[in-house]
Amino acid sequence: MLLARADRFDRYESHPMVRQLEGEGLVSLRGDKWAHHRRVLTPAFHMDNLRLLHPCVGMTVLDMADKWRAMAEADKSGEVEIDVSDWFQVVTEDAITRTAFGRSYEDGKVVFKLQAQLMAFASEAFRKVFIPGYR
């Protein structure tokens, strides 16, 4: 979706009723609408703008490393096994919360839980609602 030309990005053609439920985002748009949305989003991904986010993202990663260090120090052997998949989710959410809202993940945790709940509801609705011709 960050490509400069819309014709280089393959999209699936969803049923019009499904499109009403999903909305029209950059992934599903084509032609002039896609070009307009991409022009609006492009400045956010310029290197100068991304450099401004380094301190927030760096603070997030340092906090995670400190928590891992504390976990290792709490163990008598000084070694601990960590399932990083859960941590990557938290680090991503924390980085987004800090860069977008200037707050820590702990402050925004409720929003992410509600968002996960909303995605579960939407997924359940897609499974339960029959849309003619969508199979």
C-alpha positions in Angstrom: 0.0 0.0 0.0 3.0 2.3 0.2 3.8 1.8 -3.5 3.7 4.8 -5.8 1.4 3.3 -8.4 -2.0 1.8 -7.7 -1.7 -0.8 -10.5 1.3 -2.5 -8.9 -0.7 -3.5 -5.8 -3.1 -6.5 -6.2 -6.4 -6.2 -4.4 -9.2 -8.7 -3.9 -12.6 -7.7 -5.2 -15.0 -7.9 -2.3 -18.7 -8.1 -2.4 -20.4 -4.7 -2.3 -22.2 -5.6 1.0 -18.9 -6.7 2.6 -17.3 -3.5 1.4 -20.0 -1.6 3.3 -19.2 -3.4 6.5 -15.4 -3.1 6.0 -15.3 0.5 4.8 -13.1 1.8 2.0 -9.5 2.0 3.1 -6.2 2.3 1.2 -6.0 -1.4 0.7 -9.3 -1.7 -1.1 -9.4 1.5 -3.1 -8.5 1.9 -6.8 -7.7 4.6 -9.2 -8.1 8.3 -8.3 -9.5 7.5 -4.9 -6.4 5.4 -4.1 -4.1 8.1 -5.4 -5.8 10.8 -3.3 -5.6 8.7 -0.1 -2.0 7.8 -0.8 -1.0 11.5 -1.3 -2.6 12.3 2.1 -0.8 9.5 3.9 2.6 9.8 2.2 4.0 12.7 4.3 3.6 10.6 7.5 6.2 8.1 6.1 8.9 10.6 5.1 12.2 9.9 6.8 12.2 13.4 8.5 8.9 12.7 10.1 9.8 9.1 11.1 13.0 10.4 12.8 10.8 12.5 15.1 9.4 9.2 16.4 12.8 7.7 17.3 12.8 8.9 21.0 9.3 7.5 21.7 10.0 4.1 20.0 13.4 4.0 21.7 11.9 4.6 25.1 9.4 1.8 24.5 12.2 -0.7 23.6 14.3 0.4 26.6 11.3 -0.2 28.9 10.8 -3.7 27.4 14.6 -4.5 27.9 14.4 -3.2 31.5 11.4 -5.5 32.2 13.3 -8.4 30.7 16.4 -7.6 32.8 14.2 -7.5 35.9 12.7 -10.9 35.1 16.2 -12.3 34.7 17.4 -10.8 37.9 14.4 -12.2 39.8 15.4 -15.7 38.7 18.1 -17.2 40.9 20.1 -18.5 37.8 19.9 -15.1 36.1 18.4 -16.7 33.1 14.8 -16.6 32.0 12.9 -17.9 29.0 10.7 -15.3 27.4 7.9 -15.8 24.9 8.6 -12.8 22.7 5.4 -13.0 20.6 3.3 -11.5 23.5 6.0 -8.9 24.1 6.1 -7.8 20.5 2.3 -7.1 20.6 2.8 -5.0 23.7 5.8 -3.1 22.3 3.9 -2.3 19.1 0.9 -1.0 21.0 3.1 0.9 23.4 5.0 2.6 20.5 1.8 3.5 18.8 0.3 4.9 22.0 3.4 7.0 22.8 3.9 8.3 19.3 0.3 9.1 18.6 -0.9 10.2 22.0 2.2 10.9 24.0 1.2 8.4 26.7 2.4 5.0 27.8 0.8 1.7 26.9 -0.6 1.3 30.4 -2.7 4.4 29.8 -4.0 3.2 26.5 -4.3 -0.5 27.3 -8.1 -0.2 27.7 -8.4 1.1 24.1 -6.4 -1.8 22.7 -8.5 -4.3 24.6 -11.7 -2.7 23.3 -10.3 -2.7 19.8 -9.5 -6.5 20.1 -13.0 -7.1 21.3 -14.4 -5.1 18.4 -12.4 -7.2 15.9 -13.7 -10.4 17.5 -17.2 -9.1 17.2 -16.7 -8.2 13.5 -15.1 -11.6 12.8 -18.1 -13.3 14.4 -20.5 -11.2 12.5 -18.8 -12.1 9.2 -19.2 -15.8 10.0 -22.8 -15.5 11.1 -24.2 -13.1 8.5 -25.1 -14.7 5.2 -24.4 -12.4 2.2 -25.8 -13.8 -1.0 -23.1 -14.5 -3.6 -20.2 -14.0 -1.2 -19.3 -17.7 -0.9 
